[in-house]
Amino acid sequence: MEKNKDTLNIGGRELKSRLFTGTGKFGDNRILPEVIEKSKSEVITMAIRRVNLDSKDKIDNIFEFIPEDCVILPNASGARDAEEAVRIARMARAMGCGNWIKIEIVWDNKYLLPDNEETIKATEILAKEGFVVLPYMNPDLIAGKRLIEAGAQAVMPLGSPIGSNRGIRTEEIIKIMIDELDIPIVVDAGIGRPSEACHAMEMGAAAVLVNTAIATSKDPIKMAEAFSSAIEAGRNAYKAGLGRQINTGCASSPLLGFLHEGDKN
């Protein structure tokens, strides 16, 4: 193994980048190759229901814009229960998307919060069928443990509601999951700023998934690069070990000493 090598392993795939990038909300698919390049992402997510293989216009086929060396992570967006998520996952594999799947079971139309119970059911079925399952979930330690038992290769707790750009509002629970679960924790949904992605990595998250914050920025290509740099900075800070926090001041240099040593008065 290379010295100082720091990679993430999910489902037998070794990843150098800890930034997963989504493909929704971009005005034009043709921007995706450069966004992906600047983000350095190796895992690219997409809603399988957005794929139009029958279109004669290549611009409508998202596969045309995802580099071949990337892992495609189709998601079961739109699924209301485990049965529907399983059907979408099987469809994605039949379409040539591979065996990775992000379970996303949502029936709440206002906040788009995931159904952990149905997610566990779908995870167990798909893991037994050989899928690499990454379930999107409400942060919860017990649900996380049950997802591991069901065969999840990583868990993806939300930071705040999908597309809200409100940051990591579930920080304390995610910290507990990072501390207690022996599985990669990928913070997904709600991250709106590179600094928030950096913070997730400082907390010890294995990776972060970002879509809306990049796609809806004024310059998605530049924003993708900013997120990539933030992820690397946060990971380096976590590996280095953050300094302790205290409630009082603590001088970095001595307040007393040689300046007064010669003063006899």
Disulfide bonds with the S-S distance in Angstrom:
none
